[in-house]
Amino acid sequence: MIAIGAPVFDLFGKVIASLVVSTPVNRFTREKETLIQYAVREASKTLSRRLGFKEKTSDQQH
């Protein structure tokens, strides 16, 4: 079994959940890895934004 996950943040920047996709090793390919990583990352960003999280831009980090 292989799993790919990403954190979900609340409006305070606290990790409150995670999204994970798992698949049997024999069905896993590098092409699928790239697609799954992107989909999980985008879904976690969308969910985090809906929960009030705002990503810091490079200007805000300095």
C-alpha beads as a LAMMPS data file, in Angstrom:
LAMMPS data file: protein, C-alpha beads

62 atoms
61 bonds

1 atom types
1 bond types

-500.0 500.0 xlo xhi
-500.0 500.0 ylo yhi
-500.0 500.0 zlo zhi

Masses

1 110.0

Atoms # bond

1 1 1 0.000 0.000 0.000
2 1 1 1.228 3.483 -0.876
3 1 1 -0.308 6.661 0.534
4 1 1 0.008 10.330 -0.392
5 1 1 -1.319 12.992 1.961
6 1 1 -1.502 16.716 2.647
7 1 1 -2.461 18.761 5.724
8 1 1 -5.672 20.756 6.126
9 1 1 -5.346 24.024 8.081
10 1 1 -7.901 26.050 10.020
11 1 1 -8.103 29.850 9.996
12 1 1 -5.377 30.046 12.670
13 1 1 -2.919 27.987 10.625
14 1 1 -3.311 24.928 12.845
15 1 1 -3.365 21.510 11.183
16 1 1 -6.801 20.075 11.934
17 1 1 -7.028 17.219 9.438
18 1 1 -5.348 15.592 6.503
19 1 1 -6.412 14.275 3.131
20 1 1 -4.909 10.953 2.105
21 1 1 -5.173 8.788 -0.986
22 1 1 -3.892 5.231 -0.788
23 1 1 -3.468 2.605 -3.465
24 1 1 -2.015 -0.896 -3.706
25 1 1 1.625 -0.900 -4.788
26 1 1 0.861 -2.986 -7.883
27 1 1 -1.481 -0.249 -9.210
28 1 1 0.947 2.612 -8.523
29 1 1 3.005 4.303 -11.251
30 1 1 5.163 7.444 -11.333
31 1 1 2.619 9.088 -13.626
32 1 1 -0.149 8.393 -11.119
33 1 1 2.074 9.655 -8.306
34 1 1 2.388 13.070 -9.950
35 1 1 -1.353 13.310 -10.626
36 1 1 -2.322 12.142 -7.138
37 1 1 0.137 14.509 -5.435
38 1 1 -1.279 17.450 -7.373
39 1 1 -4.911 16.486 -6.717
40 1 1 -4.382 15.913 -2.982
41 1 1 -2.418 19.154 -2.588
42 1 1 -5.044 21.208 -4.451
43 1 1 -7.922 19.604 -2.541
44 1 1 -6.248 20.302 0.814
45 1 1 -5.595 23.927 -0.206
46 1 1 -9.227 24.360 -1.271
47 1 1 -10.564 22.840 1.942
48 1 1 -8.173 24.929 4.053
49 1 1 -9.279 28.129 2.299
50 1 1 -12.934 27.234 2.884
51 1 1 -12.100 26.859 6.571
52 1 1 -10.642 30.385 6.616
53 1 1 -6.933 29.651 6.157
54 1 1 -4.966 32.237 4.216
55 1 1 -1.583 31.245 2.792
56 1 1 1.225 33.666 3.488
57 1 1 2.741 35.220 0.399
58 1 1 6.500 35.738 0.164
59 1 1 5.916 39.438 0.998
60 1 1 4.105 38.523 4.239
61 1 1 6.867 36.165 5.401
62 1 1 9.480 38.938 5.686

Bonds

1 1 1 2
2 1 2 3
3 1 3 4
4 1 4 5
5 1 5 6
6 1 6 7
7 1 7 8
8 1 8 9
9 1 9 10
10 1 10 11
11 1 11 12
12 1 12 13
13 1 13 14
14 1 14 15
15 1 15 16
16 1 16 17
17 1 17 18
18 1 18 19
19 1 19 20
20 1 20 21
21 1 21 22
22 1 22 23
23 1 23 24
24 1 24 25
25 1 25 26
26 1 26 27
27 1 27 28
28 1 28 29
29 1 29 30
30 1 30 31
31 1 31 32
32 1 32 33
33 1 33 34
34 1 34 35
35 1 35 36
36 1 36 37
37 1 37 38
38 1 38 39
39 1 39 40
40 1 40 41
41 1 41 42
42 1 42 43
43 1 43 44
44 1 44 45
45 1 45 46
46 1 46 47
47 1 47 48
48 1 48 49
49 1 49 50
50 1 50 51
51 1 51 52
52 1 52 53
53 1 53 54
54 1 54 55
55 1 55 56
56 1 56 57
57 1 57 58
58 1 58 59
59 1 59 60
60 1 60 61
61 1 61 62
